[in-house]
Amino acid sequence: MAAVDPETLGLRSCGEDVRAYELTRITDPDRVTLGSHVILDDFTFLQGRESLTIGDYVHVAMFASITGGGTTSIGSFATVSQGARLFSGTDVPDGSGLTDSTIPAEHRALKRSHLTVGDFAFLGANAVVLPGVTIGEGAVAGAQSLVRTDLEPWTIYAGVPARPLRSRPREAMLERAAALGYEPS
């Protein structure tokens, strides 16, 4: 499929060299900010709701979704692999309310929160990240991992729930990114 013109998406703001493919779905686009050099594959779903910010050099691969109605921030040089699910909010299934988006708000139990994905983070295929989590700079959540708590920077995690396996080479990655104009904040 062909990429669509980002200007037609109605985004809050959009950098340069953004490729959003025809079958990308964005709700509340006026609350979505995209940096430069971003790719949004076909069959991705992005929900702006409170706000969604995506940095520079970010790829959101096919069948990934970023949803939940809270606030989500994805740093530069991050990857959201195929089928990954990022939630900034969810129904609470503990019996304190009904759980279904067709139910009036006064009868539901919802948790809306934040979700932060740091610069250089990598979310593997079919990884699931729950609300209120911070994925540290350079952290990895391996394929099919369940992320329920914060991930430490520059650490590779995998499993259900995600557990630390080993560190990741920070300096080498920062050097590569510097060649593309990245300056650590």
MIMI-524258 format. One record per residue: x, y, z of N, C-alpha, C in turn. Coordinates in steps of 0.2 Angstrom, whole numbers, plus 2048, in hexadecimal, padded with zeros to 3 digits. Each point is the difference from the previous one (the first is absolute). Example, Ala and Ser with C-alpha at 12.3 -4.5 7.8 and 13.67 -1.06 7.14 Angstrom:
BEGIN
   nX   nY   nZ  caX  caY  caZ   cX   cY   cZ
  842  7E4  827  7FC  806  800  804  806  800
  7FE  805  7FC  804  806  801  7FC  805  803
//
This chain:
BEGIN
   nX   nY   nZ  caX  caY  caZ   cX   cY   cZ
  804  7FA  800  7FC  806  800  804  806  800
  7FE  806  7FE  803  806  7FF  800  804  807
  805  804  801  800  804  806  7FB  806  7FE
  7FD  802  806  7FB  806  7FF  804  806  802
  7FE  806  7FD  803  806  802  7FE  802  807
  805  801  805  7FF  801  807  7FC  806  801
  801  805  7FB  7FC  806  801  7F8  7FF  800
  7FE  7FB  7FD  7F9  7FE  800  7FD  7FD  806
  805  7FE  805  7FE  7FC  806  7FD  804  805
  801  807  800  7FD  804  805  803  800  807
  807  7FE  800  804  7FF  806  801  807  803
  801  800  807  802  806  804  807  803  7FD
  805  7FB  7FF  805  802  7FC  804  7FA  7FD
  804  801  7FB  803  7FB  7FC  807  802  7FD
  805  7FC  801  806  802  7FE  801  7FF  7F9
  806  7FF  7FD  802  7FF  7F9  801  7F8  7FF
  7FF  7FE  7FA  801  7F9  7FE  7FC  7FB  804
  7FA  801  801  7FB  7FC  803  7FC  7FC  7FB
  800  7F9  801  7FD  7FC  7FC  7FA  7FC  804
  7FA  802  7FE  7FA  7FD  803  7FD  7FD  7FB
  7FF  7F9  800  7FD  7FC  7FA  7F9  801  801
  7FD  7FE  7FA  7F9  801  7FF  7FB  7FD  805
  802  7FA  802  7FC  7FC  805  802  802  807
  804  805  802  801  802  807  7FA  803  802
  7FE  7FF  806  7FA  803  803  802  805  806
  7FE  806  800  802  805  806  7F9  803  802
  7FF  7FF  806  7FA  804  803  802  806  804
  7FC  805  801  802  806  803  807  802  7FD
  800  801  7FA  807  802  7FD  802  807  802
  7FC  804  802  802  807  803  803  800  806
  801  7FA  803  804  7FF  807  806  7FB  7FF
  802  7FF  7F9  805  7FC  7FE  806  805  7FE
  806  7FF  802  806  803  7FE  805  7FB  7FD
  802  801  7FA  805  7FB  7FD  807  804  7FF
  805  7FD  802  807  803  7FE  801  7FF  7F9
  807  801  7FE  802  7FF  7F9  803  7F9  7FF
  7FF  7FD  7FA  803  7FA  7FE  7FC  7FA  804
  7F9  801  800  7FC  7FB  803  7FC  7FC  7FB
  800  7F9  801  7FC  7FC  7FC  7FA  7FC  804
  7FA  801  7FD  7FA  7FD  803  7FE  7FB  7FA
  801  7FA  802  7FE  7FA  7FB  7F9  800  7FF
  7FE  7FD  7FB  7F9  7FE  7FF  7FE  7FC  806
  7F9  800  802  7FD  7FC  805  803  802  807
  802  806  801  802  802  807  7FA  805  802
  7FF  800  807  7FB  804  803  803  804  805
  7FF  807  7FF  802  805  805  7FA  804  803
  800  800  806  7FA  804  803  803  806  804
  7FE  806  7FE  803  806  803  7FD  801  807
  7FA  7FF  801  7FC  802  806  802  805  804
  804  7FF  805  803  806  804  806  803  7FC
  805  7FC  7FE  805  802  7FC  804  7FA  7FE
  803  800  7FA  805  7FB  7FE  806  804  7FC
  806  7FF  803  806  804  7FD  804  7FA  7FE
  803  801  7FA  805  7FB  7FD  806  804  7FD
  806  7FE  803  806  804  7FE  802  7FE  7F9
  807  802  7FF  803  7FF  7F9  803  7F9  7FF
  800  7FE  7FA  803  7F9  7FE  7FC  7FB  804
  7F9  800  800  7FC  7FB  803  7FC  7FC  7FB
  800  7F9  800  7FC  7FC  7FC  7FB  7FC  804
  7FA  801  7FE  7FA  7FC  803  7FE  7FB  7FB
  802  7FA  801  7FF  7FB  7FB  7F9  7FD  800
  7FE  7FD  7FA  7F9  7FD  7FF  7FD  7FC  806
  7FA  801  801  7FC  7FD  805  801  803  807
  805  805  801  801  802  806  7FA  805  802
  7FF  801  807  7FB  805  802  802  804  806
  7FF  806  800  801  804  806  7F9  804  802
  7FE  7FD  805  7F9  802  802  7FF  801  808
  7FA  801  802  7FF  800  807  7FD  806  803
  800  806  7FC  7FD  806  802  804  804  805
  806  7FE  802  804  804  804  805  804  7FC
  806  802  803  805  803  7FD  806  7FC  7FE
  802  800  7FA  806  7FC  7FE  805  804  7FD
  806  7FE  801  806  803  7FD  805  7FB  7FE
  802  800  7FA  805  7FC  7FD  806  804  7FE
  806  7FE  803  806  804  7FE  803  7FF  7FA
  805  803  7FE  804  800  7FA  803  7F9  7FF
  801  7FE  7FA  804  7F9  7FE  7FD  7FA  804
  7F9  801  801  7FD  7FA  803  7FC  7FC  7FB
  7FF  7FA  801  7FD  7FB  7FC  7FA  7FD  803
  7FA  800  7FD  7FA  7FC  802  7FF  7FB  7FB
  802  7FA  802  800  7FA  7FB  7F9  7FE  7FE
  7FF  7FB  7FB  7FA  7FD  7FE  7FC  7FE  806
  7FA  802  800  7FB  7FD  805  801  802  807
  804  805  801  801  802  807  7FA  804  802
  7FE  800  806  7FB  803  803  802  804  806
  7FF  807  7FF  802  805  805  7F9  803  803
  7FF  7FF  807  7FA  802  803  802  806  805
  7FC  806  7FF  801  805  805  7FA  800  804
  7FB  7FC  7FF  7FA  7FF  804  7FD  7FA  7FF
  7FB  7FE  804  7FD  7F9  7FF  7FA  800  805
  7FB  7FC  7FE  7FB  7FE  805  803  7FC  806
  7FD  801  806  802  7FD  806  7FB  7FA  801
  803  7FA  7FF  7FB  7FA  801  800  7FD  807
  800  804  805  800  7FD  807  7F9  800  803
  7FB  802  7FC  7F9  800  802  7FD  807  802
  805  805  800  7FE  807  803  7FC  804  7FB
  7FF  7FD  7FA  7FC  803  7FB  7FF  7FB  7FA
  7FC  802  7FB  7FF  7FC  7FA  806  801  7FC
  802  7FB  7FB  806  801  7FC  7FE  7FF  7F9
  7FF  806  7FD  7FE  800  7F9  7FF  807  7FD
  802  801  7FB  800  807  7FD  7F9  802  7FE
  7FB  7FC  800  7F9  801  7FF  7FC  803  806
  803  7FF  806  7FD  801  806  801  808  802
  7FB  803  802  801  807  802  805  801  805
  804  805  800  806  801  804  7FE  800  808
  7FA  802  802  7FF  7FF  807  7FF  7F9  803
  800  7FB  7FB  7FF  7F9  802  807  7FC  7FF
  805  804  7FD  806  7FC  7FF  805  802  805
  805  7FB  800  806  801  804  806  801  7FB
  803  805  800  806  802  7FB  806  802  804
  805  7FE  7FD  807  802  802  803  804  7FA
  801  806  800  803  804  7FB  806  803  803
  806  7FF  7FD  806  802  803  805  803  7FA
  806  7FE  801  805  802  7FB  804  7FA  7FE
  803  801  7FB  805  7FB  7FD  806  803  7FD
  806  7FF  802  806  803  7FE  805  7FB  7FD
  802  801  7FA  805  7FC  7FC  806  804  7FF
  805  7FF  803  806  804  800  804  800  7F9
  804  804  7FF  804  800  7FA  804  7FA  7FF
  800  7FD  7FA  804  7FA  7FE  7FD  7F9  803
  7FA  801  803  7FC  7FA  802  7FE  7FC  7FB
  7FF  7F9  801  7FE  7FC  7FB  7FB  7FB  803
  7FA  800  7FD  7FB  7FC  802  7FF  7FA  7FB
  801  7FA  801  800  7FA  7FC  7F9  7FF  7FD
  800  7FB  7FC  7FA  7FE  7FD  7FB  7FD  805
  7FA  803  800  7FA  7FE  804  802  801  808
  804  804  801  801  802  807  7FA  804  802
  7FE  800  807  7FB  803  803  802  805  805
  7FF  806  800  802  805  805  7FA  803  804
  7FF  7FF  806  7FA  802  804  801  807  802
  7FA  803  802  800  808  802  804  801  806
  803  806  800  804  802  806  807  7FE  800
  802  7FE  7FA  807  7FD  7FF  805  805  7FD
  806  800  802  805  804  7FD  805  7FB  7FD
  802  800  7FA  805  7FB  7FD  806  805  7FF
  805  7FE  804  806  805  800  804  800  7FA
  804  806  7FF  804  801  7FA  804  7F9  7FF
  7FF  7FE  7F9  804  7FB  7FE  7FE  7F9  802
  7FA  800  804  7FE  7F9  803  7FC  7FC  7FA
  801  7FA  801  7FC  7FB  7FB  7FB  7FC  803
  7FA  7FF  7FD  7FC  7FB  803  7FF  7FB  7FA
  803  7FA  801  800  7FB  7FB  7F9  7FE  7FD
  800  7FC  7FB  7FA  7FE  7FD  7FC  7FC  805
  7F9  802  7FF  7FB  7FD  805  801  801  807
  804  805  802  801  802  807  7F9  804  803
  7FF  7FF  806  7FB  804  803  803  804  805
  800  807  7FF  803  805  804  7FB  803  805
  800  7FE  806  7FC  803  805  803  805  805
  807  801  800  803  804  804  805  804  7FC
  803  805  802  805  804  7FD  806  7FC  7FE
  803  801  7FA  806  7FD  7FE  806  804  801
  806  7FE  803  806  804  801  803  802  7F9
  803  805  800  804  802  7FA  805  7FB  7FD
  801  800  7FA  805  7FC  7FD  800  7F9  802
  7FB  7FD  802  7FF  7F9  802  7FB  7FC  7FB
  802  7FA  7FF  7FC  7FC  7FB  7FC  7FB  805
  7F9  800  7FF  7FB  7FC  803  7FD  7FB  7FC
  7FD  7FB  803  7FC  7FB  7FC  7FC  7FC  805
  7FA  7FE  7FD  7FC  7FB  804  7F9  803  803
  7FD  7FC  803  7F9  802  803  800  7FE  807
  801  805  805  801  807  7FE  807  801  7FE
  802  806  7FD  806  801  7FD  805  800  806
  806  7FD  7FF  806  7FF  805  806  803  7FD
  805  803  803  806  802  7FD  804  7FA  7FE
  804  801  7FB  804  7FB  7FD  808  802  800
  801  806  7FD  806  803  800  800  807  7FE
  806  803  800  800  807  7FE  801  801  7F8
  7FF  806  7FE  800  802  7F9  806  805  7FF
  804  801  7FB  805  804  7FF  7FE  808  7FF
  800  803  805  7FD  807  800  805  805  7FB
  806  800  802  805  804  7FC  800  7FF  7F9
  801  7FA  7FE  800  7FE  7F9  7FA  803  7FC
  7FA  7FF  803  7FA  802  7FD  7FF  808  800
  802  803  805  801  808  800  804  802  7FB
  806  7FD  7FF  804  802  7FA  7FD  800  7FA
  7FD  7FA  7FE  7FC  7FF  7FA  7FB  806  7FF
  7FC  801  805  7FB  805  800  803  807  7FF
  806  802  803  803  806  7FF  801  801  7F9
  802  7FB  7FC  801  801  7F9  7FA  803  7FC
  7FA  7FF  803  7FA  802  7FD  7FD  806  803
  805  804  805  7FE  806  803  7FD  7FF  806
  800  7FB  804  7FD  7FF  806  804  803  805
  7FD  804  805  804  803  806  7FC  7FE  806
  803  7FC  804  7FC  7FE  807  7FE  806  803
  7FA  7FF  804  7FD  806  803  803  800  807
//
